[in-house]
Amino acid sequence: MGNHEHQSFTTTAGANVGRTPRPRPRRATLDNPASQLGRTYLALSESRSWLMLHELAAEILARFDRLDSEAAISARLRDLRRHHGVRVESRRRGGSAAHEYRLLRLTRGKSQPDMLEALQ
């Protein structure tokens, strides 16, 4: 085979044979300011008021010196809701069609007993 010894071959099922699998990308953590998701979460979680997308972008720029677009921030808000279980509230500001966002703060209640302990 000569120079072609390191080629990958594809089977009829489409699986690659002879190719080293790529490492999976690390999942972004919510407290990582190096990721867009982390910056969005940190800026929104530490805010005490409702923020519109442009206000959230300005907060991210001021705190992390990164310019994230409003479209990207909106997508990260959806990611927080759908994939990370974070409760993000939205409402219309005034009579306009523009939305503003904040994180829902959950208060801790009494801890429930462990079910295994309750059964014994």
C-alpha positions in Angstrom: 0.0 0.0 0.0 3.0 2.3 0.4 1.9 5.9 1.0 -1.7 4.8 1.4 -1.3 2.7 4.5 -2.9 5.3 6.8 -6.0 5.9 4.7 -9.3 5.3 6.3 -11.7 2.8 4.7 -15.5 3.2 4.8 -17.6 0.1 5.0 -21.0 -0.2 3.3 -22.7 0.6 6.6 -20.8 4.0 6.7 -18.6 3.2 9.7 -15.0 4.5 9.4 -12.4 1.8 9.7 -8.8 2.6 10.7 -9.4 6.2 11.7 -8.7 7.4 15.2 -11.9 8.8 16.8 -11.9 12.5 17.5 -12.2 13.5 21.1 -15.6 14.8 22.0 -15.8 18.4 22.8 -16.1 19.2 26.5 -19.5 20.3 27.6 -19.5 23.9 28.6 -19.9 24.5 32.3 -22.1 27.3 33.6 -19.4 28.9 35.7 -16.8 29.1 32.8 -16.5 32.7 31.5 -14.4 31.4 28.6 -17.5 30.0 27.0 -20.5 31.9 25.6 -22.8 29.8 27.7 -20.9 30.5 30.9 -20.7 34.3 30.2 -24.4 34.5 29.6 -25.2 32.5 32.7 -22.9 34.4 34.9 -24.0 37.8 33.7 -27.7 37.0 34.1 -27.4 35.1 37.4 -25.6 38.0 39.1 -28.0 40.7 37.8 -30.7 42.0 40.2 -32.9 43.3 37.4 -34.5 42.2 34.2 -32.2 42.6 31.2 -33.0 42.9 27.5 -30.6 41.2 25.1 -28.7 44.4 24.3 -28.3 45.1 28.0 -27.1 41.6 28.6 -24.6 41.9 25.7 -23.3 45.2 27.3 -23.0 43.5 30.7 -21.0 40.6 29.2 -18.7 43.1 27.3 -18.2 45.1 30.5 -17.4 42.1 32.7 -15.6 39.7 30.4 -14.4 42.0 27.6 -16.1 39.8 25.0 -18.6 41.0 22.4 -21.3 38.3 22.1 -24.1 39.0 19.7 -27.7 39.3 20.7 -28.5 36.3 18.5 -25.8 34.2 20.2 -27.0 35.3 23.7 -30.6 34.4 22.7 -29.4 31.0 21.6 -27.5 30.5 24.9 -30.7 31.4 26.8 -32.5 28.6 25.0 -29.6 26.3 25.8 -29.8 27.2 29.5 -33.5 26.3 29.5 -33.5 23.2 27.3 -30.2 21.5 28.1 -29.2 22.7 31.6 -32.5 23.0 33.4 -32.1 26.6 34.3 -35.3 28.6 34.7 -35.1 31.7 32.6 -38.1 34.0 32.8 -39.0 36.4 30.0 -41.6 39.1 29.7 -42.3 42.0 27.4 -40.9 45.3 28.5 -43.6 47.9 28.7 -45.9 47.9 25.7 -43.2 47.0 23.2 -42.6 43.7 21.5 -39.1 43.5 23.1 -38.4 40.9 25.8 -36.4 41.1 28.9 -35.0 38.2 30.9 -33.9 37.1 34.3 -33.1 33.9 36.1 -35.8 32.5 38.4 -34.4 32.3 41.9 -35.5 29.2 43.7 -35.7 29.2 47.4 -34.6 26.1 49.3 -37.2 24.3 51.2 -37.0 21.7 53.8 -34.9 18.8 52.7 -36.8 15.6 52.1 -35.7 12.4 53.8 -33.8 9.9 51.7 -36.3 7.4 50.3 -34.0 4.4 51.2 -33.9 5.6 54.8 -37.7 6.0 54.9 -38.2 2.4 53.6 -36.1 0.9 56.4 
